[in-house]
Amino acid sequence: MTTTETKELTHWVAGKPIEGTSGRFADVTDPATGAVSAHLPLASAGEAAAAIDAAAAAFPAWRDTSLARRTQILFRFRELLNARSGELAELITAEHGKVLSDAAGEVARGQEVVEFACGMPHLLKGSATENASTSVDVRSIRQPLGVVGIISPFNFPAMVPMWFFPIAIAAGNTVVLKPSEKVPSAALWMAELWKEAGLPDGVFNVLNGDKESVDALLSSPEVKSISFVGSTPIARHVYETGTAHGKRVQALGGAKNHMVVLPDADLDLAADQAINAGFGSAGERCMAISALVAVGDIADTLVDKIAQRSKNLRTGDGRRSCDMGPLVTRAARDRVTGYIDAGEAAGATVAVDGRTAQFDADGDGFFAGPTLLDHVTTNMSVYTDEIFGPVLSVLRVDTYEEAIDLINSNPYGNGTALFTNDGGAARRFQNEVEVGMVGINVPVPVPMAYYSFGGWKNSLFGDTHAHGTEGVHFFTRGKVVTTRWLDPSHAGLNLGFPQNT
């Protein structure tokens, strides 16, 4: 389904919208209806260079802007975002499809990082030692990198960029953000909000595009770091290419998140939380639970509880107070239903079938209903692959040891959860599991902004997680200054290596 009422989107460079000149465009769709809602210009290498040059030109003045002034602008951005967060949530729902309440939650979690970055004057404090050697003082400082590139995914068009750019900007860097071409409007909206908040032109730029734009960011000598969130194969490419060009890179990849339910757990609570974590945002979350590991003899009861609850969920247009919205594109929907077909063919039991669900929406939207697959084994594609859809797979094991081995042998290590009333089991789990983010009776353990977000193994390339103090460290570099003022006792020639006295 198409419509002639489409917006013509732009880039945002040096504080103003810039029309595309490459002649290449992509359609942006409303996933609930299938209608084309906008045309998006895809930048050429030359247009990418212009955005990078604008950020580079703005850097010296922004670097030298006082921390007090930077923080005032950040606080103003925070206040504007608080007042107008509903607008941003509506944009997200219109292009991504997630229900409005979920979009509002995404904005709120991103705002937490803005609030964290408002404390940048404290976070950038260095250290000093007086008289480290005779009449010599030493101090350490943190300074911004320069131009930083951010490449964000479709599933969180506001929150994921906000994991990075508030900290980068508050620390004195300038930003080129390349949003997903599927959901570009949130980034452009935030660029306008920065302008209203008083951010100088060129400090925050939005470059719309595809691989050509990404490769320009990865190869440009002006870009000093890359922050990326997306699939594992692309994360690996971004990390290898970016580091080969001398950049700092934090590349967050894919996930296969497990939720382990022990026999002593509250099964009603576990069933509720499995649905929330498995089907929220139609499963299009890097922290979604996709593998439910039932330990002992509880599987039949747990599966029945989840199935009964799943059948009562309302799937449809996210603007209609539904529980779950569509997938982001038709190709994503077809990919998800193809995995359900493959799981059934491989021997999994389809306890709840999202292929036959009814949807509350107009037009030809990209819907797949909540799906529950039981008796899944580790050799099935529904387990080995990241489906990124509303498909919850149940694996049955006999012991805790089998469950922990299952998780630790998986190539991904993003998030995991354990449901139990046994404190000893919980403490053992958090110590033994090889995953970056762990929840105990919390199915989606996304950390607060003052802690870091990131996984292990193939879920992260690079050694620095997002936001928190690790984010501050990533977007700054250390410098040590050693000072001695005029001291006649040290006059004269001495070619020996300096010694501390």
Secondary structure, 3 states (H helix, E strand, C coil): CCCCCCEECCEEECCEEECCCCCCEEEEEECCCCEEEEEEECCCHHHHHHHHHHHHHHHHHHHCCCHHHHHHHHHHHHHHHHHHHHHHHHHHHHHHCCCHHHHHHHHHHHHHHHHHHCCHHHHCCCEEEEEEECCEEEEEEEEECCEEEEECCCCCCCHHHHHHHHHHHHCCCEEEEECCCCCCHHHHHHHHHHHHHCCCCCCEEECCCCHHHHHHHHHCCCEEEEEEECCHHHHHHHHHHHHHCCCEEEEECCCCEEEEECCCCCHHHHHHHHHHHHHHHHHCCCCCEEEEEEEHHHHHHHHHHHHHHHCCCCEECCCCCCCECCCCCHHHHHHHHHHHHHHHHCCCEEEECHHHCCEECCCCCCCCCCEEEECCCCCCHHHHCCCCCCEEEEEEECCHHHHHHHHHCCCEECEEEEECCCHHHHHHHHHHCCCCEEEECCCCCCCCCCCCECCEECCEECCCCECHHHHHHHCEEEEEEEECCCCHHHCCCCCCCCCCC
